[in-house]
């Protein structure tokens, strides 16, 4: 019995040691080992989609794996966010969050995900101002003319958005509040479809994210009459700010950031943040950002600083939504 017991003990120790070694080897596996998916809650062609695809290309080079962008549209990006919140917390399914997700927290009475508790912040990807564009067939070339036209045609002038509660929508609502105008809001499922109808003349105007409308402005297919940034933009130097046009303090900045499902291991979060910041520092991505109208985040760009930004944005836009008495089903 003693001999058997000793042999059994040795075997057990050997087996347990092997299991522990195997577990350690599994835990030490390099990340990522397979393609990574970035989920975008809006249609292709919008600003969120554009920044996701720009980052995917650079991120793939830093991670050494393919990074795929998938568009899961609907409910002002809530569908995409919900899908990722329920994904395995292994770093292979990530979500490109935006200002809209912090707005939605107050705008919607019920959500099937929690943008704070359901995700781990990775880092900020980019910021952009909005730009007020109109169909060139309209007799409007300035913001004062836009206001006058809206007052002459109450409830007739239309303003498209990427979805109810988006920063594009709230820019329009804020404009209406400051100018006392009655402008009809027309929501779409993303900037892409909204811009398409704006180009076609089905809607009149839009406070669009700069990147999705900029090519059409440069081609003369849309007319830019104002930007929501504190200063004029290098890519549109002739377009005045809304503050210059008689609306002091009108400052709206959209942002985009990367988040992972809650419970994603910290080493994976750190690896993603490191790769993302290296990509943001690359001359190629910086050139693409500048050409498209995106602005890279300021350092330090850590999971902690991004988490604090998310919290402050929830408070800021929650107050605006409540003040405007906005609700979405």
Sine and cosine of phi, psi and omega as CSV:
sin_phi,cos_phi,sin_psi,cos_psi,sin_omega,cos_omega
0.00,0.00,-0.66,0.76,-0.03,-1.00
-0.89,0.45,-0.68,0.73,0.00,-1.00
-0.88,0.47,-0.71,0.70,0.00,-1.00
-0.87,0.48,-0.67,0.74,-0.03,-1.00
-0.89,0.46,-0.68,0.73,0.00,-1.00
-0.90,0.44,-0.68,0.74,0.00,-1.00
-0.89,0.45,-0.65,0.76,-0.01,-1.00
-0.90,0.43,-0.64,0.77,0.00,-1.00
-0.90,0.43,-0.71,0.70,0.02,-1.00
-0.87,0.48,-0.69,0.72,-0.01,-1.00
-0.90,0.44,-0.66,0.75,-0.02,-1.00
-0.91,0.42,-0.69,0.72,0.01,-1.00
-0.89,0.45,-0.68,0.73,0.01,-1.00
-0.88,0.48,-0.70,0.72,-0.01,-1.00
-0.90,0.43,-0.73,0.69,-0.02,-1.00
-0.90,0.43,-0.61,0.79,0.05,-1.00
-0.89,0.45,-0.64,0.77,0.03,-1.00
-0.91,0.42,-0.64,0.77,0.01,-1.00
-0.91,0.42,-0.67,0.74,0.01,-1.00
-0.90,0.43,-0.65,0.76,0.03,-1.00
-0.89,0.45,-0.64,0.77,0.02,-1.00
-0.91,0.41,-0.65,0.76,0.01,-1.00
-0.90,0.43,-0.66,0.75,0.02,-1.00
-0.90,0.44,-0.65,0.76,0.01,-1.00
-0.90,0.44,-0.63,0.78,0.02,-1.00
-0.90,0.43,-0.69,0.73,-0.03,-1.00
-0.91,0.41,-0.48,0.88,-0.06,-1.00
-1.00,-0.01,0.10,1.00,0.02,-1.00
-0.85,0.52,0.68,-0.73,-0.01,-1.00
-0.93,0.37,0.64,-0.77,0.06,-1.00
-0.94,-0.33,0.70,-0.72,-0.05,1.00
-1.00,-0.08,0.44,-0.90,0.03,-1.00
-0.97,-0.22,-0.17,0.99,-0.02,-1.00
-0.52,-0.86,0.11,-0.99,-0.05,-1.00
-0.83,0.55,0.54,-0.84,0.02,-1.00
-0.95,-0.32,0.65,-0.76,-0.01,-1.00
-0.94,-0.34,0.77,-0.64,0.13,-0.99
-0.97,-0.24,0.89,-0.46,0.00,-1.00
-1.00,-0.06,0.77,-0.63,0.04,-1.00
-0.93,-0.37,0.74,-0.67,-0.06,-1.00
-1.00,0.08,0.11,0.99,-0.02,-1.00
-0.81,-0.59,0.20,-0.98,-0.02,-1.00
-0.94,0.33,0.33,-0.94,0.06,-1.00
-0.88,0.47,0.60,-0.80,0.05,-1.00
0.97,-0.23,-0.33,0.94,0.03,-1.00
-0.99,0.15,0.13,-0.99,-0.07,-1.00
-0.88,0.47,-0.65,0.76,0.00,-1.00
-0.88,0.47,-0.66,0.75,0.02,-1.00
-0.92,0.39,-0.66,0.75,-0.03,-1.00
-0.89,0.45,-0.75,0.66,-0.03,-1.00
-0.92,0.39,-0.55,0.83,0.03,-1.00
-0.90,0.44,-0.67,0.74,-0.03,-1.00
-0.96,0.30,-0.57,0.82,0.08,-1.00
-0.90,0.43,-0.70,0.71,-0.01,-1.00
-0.94,0.35,-0.61,0.80,-0.03,-1.00
-0.85,0.53,-0.67,0.74,-0.02,-1.00
-0.90,0.43,-0.73,0.69,-0.01,-1.00
-0.95,0.31,-0.59,0.80,0.00,-1.00
-0.91,0.41,-0.60,0.80,0.03,-1.00
-0.88,0.48,-0.62,0.78,0.01,-1.00
-0.92,0.40,-0.62,0.79,-0.01,-1.00
-0.97,0.26,-0.59,0.80,-0.04,-1.00
-1.00,0.06,-0.35,0.94,-0.04,-1.00
0.97,0.26,0.36,0.93,0.03,-1.00
-0.65,-0.76,0.40,-0.91,0.07,-1.00
-0.91,0.42,0.67,-0.74,0.08,-1.00
-0.88,-0.48,0.89,-0.45,-0.10,-1.00
-0.97,-0.23,0.66,-0.75,0.07,-1.00
-0.98,-0.22,0.80,-0.61,0.05,-1.00
-0.86,-0.52,0.75,-0.66,0.02,-1.00
-1.00,-0.09,0.89,-0.45,0.05,-1.00
-0.88,-0.48,1.00,0.01,-0.19,-0.98
-1.00,0.01,0.30,-0.95,0.12,-0.99
0.81,-0.58,0.52,-0.85,0.09,-1.00
0.82,0.57,0.68,0.73,0.05,-1.00
0.81,0.58,0.72,0.70,0.06,-1.00
0.98,0.17,-0.01,1.00,-0.03,-1.00
-0.92,0.40,-0.54,0.84,-0.01,-1.00
-0.90,0.43,-0.73,0.68,0.02,-1.00
-0.88,0.47,-0.67,0.74,0.01,-1.00
-0.89,0.45,-0.66,0.75,0.00,-1.00
-0.90,0.44,-0.67,0.74,0.00,-1.00
-0.85,0.52,-0.73,0.68,-0.05,-1.00
-0.95,0.32,-0.56,0.83,0.01,-1.00
-0.88,0.47,-0.42,0.91,-0.01,-1.00
-0.99,-0.15,0.01,1.00,-0.02,-1.00
-0.97,0.24,0.30,-0.95,0.04,-1.00
-0.88,0.47,0.72,-0.69,-0.02,-1.00
-0.99,0.15,0.88,0.48,-0.07,-1.00
-0.88,-0.47,0.05,1.00,0.04,-1.00
1.00,0.04,0.07,1.00,-0.04,-1.00
-0.98,-0.19,-0.18,0.98,0.11,-0.99
-0.77,-0.64,0.92,-0.38,-0.07,-1.00
-0.86,-0.50,0.29,-0.96,-0.03,-1.00
-0.84,-0.54,0.72,-0.70,0.08,-1.00
-1.00,-0.01,1.00,-0.05,-0.02,-1.00
-0.98,0.18,0.23,-0.97,-0.02,-1.00
-0.49,-0.87,0.02,-1.00,0.05,-1.00
-0.81,0.58,-0.52,0.86,-0.02,-1.00
-0.85,0.52,-0.59,0.80,-0.04,-1.00
-0.93,0.37,-0.51,0.86,0.06,-1.00
-0.97,0.22,-0.51,0.86,0.07,-1.00
-0.94,0.33,-0.68,0.73,-0.06,-1.00
-0.86,0.51,-0.47,0.88,-0.04,-1.00
-0.85,0.52,-0.55,0.84,0.03,-1.00
-0.99,-0.15,-0.55,0.84,-0.08,-1.00
-0.91,0.42,-0.65,0.76,-0.05,-1.00
-0.99,-0.12,0.75,-0.66,0.00,-1.00
-0.94,0.33,-0.43,0.91,0.00,-1.00
-0.57,-0.82,0.80,-0.60,0.06,-1.00
-0.82,-0.57,0.52,-0.86,0.00,-1.00
-1.00,-0.06,0.31,0.95,0.08,-1.00
-0.45,-0.89,0.33,-0.94,0.05,-1.00
-0.88,-0.48,0.90,-0.43,-0.10,-1.00
-0.93,0.37,-0.28,0.96,0.05,-1.00
-1.00,-0.09,-0.82,0.57,-0.06,-1.00
-0.98,0.20,-0.39,0.92,-0.08,-1.00
-1.00,0.02,-0.04,1.00,-0.07,-1.00
-0.65,-0.76,0.37,-0.93,0.15,-0.99
-0.95,-0.32,0.85,-0.53,0.04,-1.00
-0.93,0.38,0.66,-0.76,0.05,-1.00
-0.97,-0.26,-0.79,0.61,0.02,-1.00
0.15,-0.99,0.25,-0.97,0.01,-1.00
-0.99,0.15,0.67,-0.74,-0.01,-1.00
-0.99,-0.11,-0.70,0.71,-0.08,-1.00
-0.17,-0.99,0.31,-0.95,0.15,-0.99
-0.78,-0.62,0.45,-0.90,0.05,-1.00
-0.50,-0.87,0.50,-0.87,0.16,-0.99
-1.00,0.08,0.18,-0.98,0.14,-0.99
-0.99,-0.13,0.38,-0.92,-0.01,-1.00
-0.77,-0.64,0.75,-0.66,0.01,-1.00
-1.00,0.08,0.92,-0.39,-0.02,-1.00
-0.87,-0.50,0.51,-0.86,0.03,-1.00
-0.76,-0.65,0.40,-0.92,0.13,-0.99
-0.91,0.40,0.77,-0.64,-0.08,-1.00
-0.89,0.46,-0.21,0.98,0.04,-1.00
-0.96,0.27,-0.32,0.95,0.04,-1.00
-0.96,0.27,0.57,-0.83,0.01,-1.00
-0.99,0.15,0.81,0.59,-0.08,-1.00
-0.74,-0.67,0.84,-0.55,0.01,-1.00
-0.82,-0.57,-0.16,0.99,-0.01,-1.00
-0.65,-0.76,0.25,-0.97,0.04,-1.00
-0.91,0.42,-0.69,0.73,0.07,-1.00
-0.85,0.53,-0.61,0.80,0.04,-1.00
-0.93,0.38,-0.58,0.82,0.04,-1.00
-0.90,0.45,-0.70,0.72,0.01,-1.00
-0.90,0.44,-0.71,0.71,-0.01,-1.00
-0.88,0.47,-0.67,0.74,0.00,-1.00
-0.90,0.43,-0.66,0.75,0.01,-1.00
-0.89,0.45,-0.63,0.78,0.00,-1.00
-0.96,0.28,-0.47,0.88,0.05,-1.00
-0.98,0.22,-0.41,0.91,-0.03,-1.00
-0.78,-0.62,0.91,0.42,-0.06,-1.00
-0.86,0.51,0.77,-0.63,0.02,-1.00
0.97,0.23,0.01,1.00,-0.05,-1.00
-0.98,-0.22,-0.60,0.80,0.02,-1.00
-0.94,0.35,0.78,-0.63,-0.05,-1.00
-0.97,-0.25,0.55,-0.84,0.02,-1.00
-0.76,-0.65,0.93,-0.37,-0.04,-1.00
-0.99,0.16,0.36,-0.93,0.10,-1.00
-0.54,-0.84,0.19,-0.98,0.02,-1.00
-0.99,0.16,0.01,1.00,0.01,-1.00
0.49,-0.87,0.48,-0.88,0.02,-1.00
-0.87,0.49,0.79,-0.61,0.01,-1.00
1.00,-0.01,-0.07,1.00,0.05,-1.00
-0.95,0.32,0.25,-0.97,0.03,-1.00
-0.89,0.46,-0.48,0.88,0.04,-1.00
-0.91,0.41,-0.70,0.72,0.05,-1.00
-0.90,0.43,-0.73,0.68,-0.05,-1.00
-0.93,0.38,-0.46,0.89,0.12,-0.99
-0.88,0.47,-0.68,0.73,0.03,-1.00
-0.91,0.41,-0.69,0.73,0.00,-1.00
-0.90,0.43,-0.65,0.76,0.03,-1.00
-0.90,0.43,-0.64,0.77,0.04,-1.00
-0.88,0.48,-0.71,0.71,0.01,-1.00
-0.88,0.47,-0.65,0.76,0.00,-1.00
-0.91,0.41,-0.66,0.75,-0.05,-1.00
-0.97,0.25,-0.44,0.90,-0.08,-1.00
-0.96,-0.29,-0.16,0.99,-0.01,-1.00
0.92,0.40,0.56,0.83,-0.03,-1.00
-0.97,-0.23,0.40,-0.91,0.04,-1.00
-0.94,-0.34,0.99,-0.10,-0.04,-1.00
-0.90,-0.44,0.71,-0.70,-0.06,-1.00
-0.99,0.13,0.86,-0.51,0.03,-1.00
-0.99,0.13,0.74,-0.67,0.02,-1.00
-0.83,-0.56,0.98,-0.22,-0.03,-1.00
-0.99,0.14,0.55,-0.83,0.07,-1.00
-0.80,-0.60,0.09,-1.00,0.06,-1.00
-0.99,-0.12,0.91,0.41,0.00,-1.00
0.90,-0.43,0.36,-0.93,0.00,-1.00
-0.92,0.39,-0.58,0.82,-0.04,-1.00
-0.80,0.60,-0.84,0.55,0.01,-1.00
-0.89,0.45,-0.57,0.82,0.00,-1.00
-0.91,0.41,-0.71,0.71,0.01,-1.00
-0.91,0.42,-0.61,0.80,0.03,-1.00
-0.86,0.51,-0.69,0.73,0.02,-1.00
-0.96,0.29,-0.50,0.86,0.08,-1.00
-0.91,0.40,-0.66,0.75,0.06,-1.00
-0.90,0.44,-0.59,0.81,-0.03,-1.00
-0.99,0.13,-0.13,0.99,0.03,-1.00
1.00,0.06,0.12,0.99,0.04,-1.00
-0.95,0.31,-0.45,0.89,0.13,-0.99
-0.78,-0.63,0.32,-0.95,-0.16,-0.99
-1.00,-0.08,-0.59,0.81,-0.16,-0.99
-0.45,-0.89,0.11,-0.99,-0.02,-1.00
-0.19,-0.98,0.68,-0.73,0.16,-0.99
-1.00,-0.01,0.96,0.26,-0.17,-0.98
-0.99,0.11,0.41,-0.91,0.21,-0.98
-0.89,0.45,0.69,-0.72,-0.13,-0.99
-0.78,0.63,-0.76,0.65,-0.11,-0.99
-0.85,0.52,-0.59,0.81,-0.09,-1.00
-0.98,0.21,-0.40,0.92,0.01,-1.00
-0.98,-0.19,-0.35,0.94,-0.08,-1.00
-0.81,0.59,-0.73,0.68,0.00,-1.00
-0.86,0.51,-0.58,0.82,-0.02,-1.00
-0.97,0.26,-0.52,0.86,0.09,-1.00
-0.93,0.38,-0.71,0.71,-0.01,-1.00
-0.91,0.41,-0.48,0.88,0.02,-1.00
-1.00,0.06,-0.07,1.00,0.01,-1.00
0.99,0.17,0.19,0.98,-0.02,-1.00
-1.00,0.05,-0.33,0.94,0.12,-0.99
-0.76,-0.65,0.47,-0.88,0.02,-1.00
-0.95,-0.33,0.85,-0.52,0.04,-1.00
-1.00,0.01,0.77,-0.64,-0.02,-1.00
-0.86,-0.51,-0.13,0.99,0.03,-1.00
-0.12,-0.99,0.45,-0.89,0.07,-1.00
-0.85,-0.53,0.50,-0.87,-0.08,-1.00
-1.00,-0.04,0.16,0.99,0.02,-1.00
-1.00,0.09,0.32,-0.95,0.02,-1.00
-0.92,0.40,-0.50,0.87,0.02,-1.00
-0.83,-0.56,0.30,-0.95,0.09,-1.00
-0.90,0.44,0.39,-0.92,-0.07,-1.00
-0.98,-0.18,0.59,-0.80,0.02,-1.00
-0.86,0.52,-0.53,0.85,-0.04,-1.00
-0.98,0.18,-0.30,0.96,0.04,-1.00
-0.68,-0.73,0.90,0.43,-0.12,-0.99
-0.90,0.43,-0.38,0.92,-0.03,-1.00
-1.00,0.01,-0.06,1.00,-0.02,-1.00
-1.00,-0.10,0.88,-0.47,-0.04,-1.00
-0.96,0.29,0.35,-0.94,0.11,-0.99
-0.97,0.25,0.33,-0.95,0.05,-1.00
-0.92,0.40,-0.48,0.88,0.06,-1.00
-0.90,0.44,-0.67,0.74,0.06,-1.00
-0.89,0.46,-0.49,0.87,-0.08,-1.00
-1.00,0.02,0.24,0.97,0.09,-1.00
0.97,-0.26,0.17,0.98,0.01,-1.00
-0.83,-0.56,0.96,0.29,-0.03,-1.00
-0.87,0.50,0.63,-0.77,0.03,-1.00
0.99,0.13,0.06,1.00,0.02,-1.00
-0.99,0.16,0.99,-0.12,-0.09,-1.00
-0.70,-0.71,0.95,-0.32,0.01,-1.00
-0.81,-0.59,0.83,-0.56,0.01,-1.00
-0.85,-0.52,0.82,-0.58,0.11,-0.99
-1.00,0.00,0.43,-0.90,0.02,-1.00
-0.59,-0.81,0.31,-0.95,-0.02,-1.00
-0.67,-0.75,0.65,-0.76,-0.03,-1.00
-0.52,-0.86,0.30,-0.95,-0.04,-1.00
-0.98,-0.19,0.76,-0.66,0.08,-1.00
-0.74,-0.67,0.40,-0.92,0.02,-1.00
-0.85,-0.53,0.36,-0.93,0.04,-1.00
-0.84,0.54,0.58,-0.82,0.03,-1.00
-0.83,0.56,0.66,-0.75,-0.01,-1.00
0.99,-0.10,-0.06,1.00,0.07,-1.00
-0.89,0.45,0.76,-0.64,-0.05,-1.00
-0.82,0.57,0.62,-0.79,-0.03,-1.00
-0.85,0.52,-0.63,0.78,0.05,-1.00
-0.85,0.52,-0.56,0.83,0.04,-1.00
-0.94,0.34,-0.68,0.73,0.05,-1.00
-0.86,0.51,-0.71,0.70,-0.01,-1.00
-0.90,0.43,-0.63,0.77,0.02,-1.00
-0.90,0.45,-0.68,0.73,0.02,-1.00
-0.91,0.42,-0.69,0.73,0.00,-1.00
-0.90,0.45,-0.67,0.74,0.02,-1.00
-0.89,0.46,-0.73,0.69,0.00,-1.00
-0.90,0.43,-0.64,0.77,0.00,-1.00
-0.90,0.44,-0.70,0.72,-0.01,-1.00
-0.93,0.36,-0.55,0.84,0.09,-1.00
-0.91,0.41,-0.65,0.76,0.03,-1.00
-0.90,0.44,-0.67,0.75,0.00,-1.00
-0.91,0.43,-0.44,0.90,-0.01,-1.00
-1.00,0.08,-0.16,0.99,-0.05,-1.00
-0.96,0.28,0.67,-0.74,0.01,-1.00
-0.84,0.54,-0.57,0.82,-0.03,-1.00
-0.90,0.44,-0.73,0.68,-0.01,-1.00
-0.94,0.34,-0.60,0.80,0.03,-1.00
-0.89,0.46,-0.63,0.78,0.04,-1.00
-0.92,0.40,-0.65,0.76,0.02,-1.00
-0.91,0.42,-0.64,0.77,0.05,-1.00
-0.87,0.49,-0.75,0.66,-0.04,-1.00
-0.88,0.47,-0.66,0.75,0.00,-1.00
-0.91,0.41,-0.55,0.83,-0.07,-1.00
-1.00,-0.03,-0.18,0.98,0.02,-1.00
1.00,-0.08,0.21,0.98,0.05,-1.00
-1.00,0.00,0.45,-0.89,0.08,-1.00
-0.87,-0.49,0.79,-0.61,0.00,-1.00
-0.93,0.36,0.45,-0.89,0.00,-1.00
-0.94,0.35,0.43,-0.91,0.05,-1.00
-0.99,0.12,0.51,-0.86,0.05,-1.00
-0.98,0.22,0.49,-0.87,-0.05,1.00
-0.99,0.17,0.67,-0.75,0.00,-1.00
-0.93,-0.36,0.99,0.12,-0.08,-1.00
-0.92,-0.40,0.23,-0.97,0.10,-0.99
-0.84,0.54,-0.57,0.82,-0.03,-1.00
-0.94,0.35,-0.71,0.70,0.00,-1.00
-0.91,0.41,-0.59,0.81,0.03,-1.00
-0.93,0.36,-0.63,0.78,0.04,-1.00
-0.88,0.48,-0.63,0.77,0.04,-1.00
-0.92,0.39,-0.60,0.80,0.03,-1.00
-0.90,0.43,-0.69,0.73,0.02,-1.00
-0.85,0.53,-0.71,0.71,-0.02,-1.00
-0.89,0.45,-0.69,0.73,-0.02,-1.00
-0.93,0.36,-0.57,0.82,0.01,-1.00
-0.94,0.35,-0.58,0.82,0.06,-1.00
-0.88,0.48,-0.68,0.73,0.02,-1.00
-0.92,0.40,-0.71,0.70,-0.06,-1.00
-0.88,0.47,-0.80,0.59,-0.09,-1.00
-0.98,0.20,-0.40,0.92,0.10,-0.99
-0.88,0.48,-0.63,0.77,0.02,-1.00
-0.92,0.40,-0.64,0.77,0.00,-1.00
-0.92,0.40,-0.70,0.72,-0.01,-1.00
-0.87,0.49,-0.69,0.72,0.00,-1.00
-0.92,0.38,-0.63,0.78,0.00,-1.00
-0.90,0.43,-0.62,0.78,0.00,-1.00
-0.99,0.10,-0.05,1.00,0.00,-1.00
0.83,0.56,0.73,0.69,-0.02,-1.00
-1.00,-0.05,0.63,-0.78,0.06,-1.00
-0.60,-0.80,0.56,-0.83,0.07,-1.00
-0.75,-0.66,0.54,-0.84,0.01,-1.00
-1.00,0.07,0.00,0.00,0.00,0.00
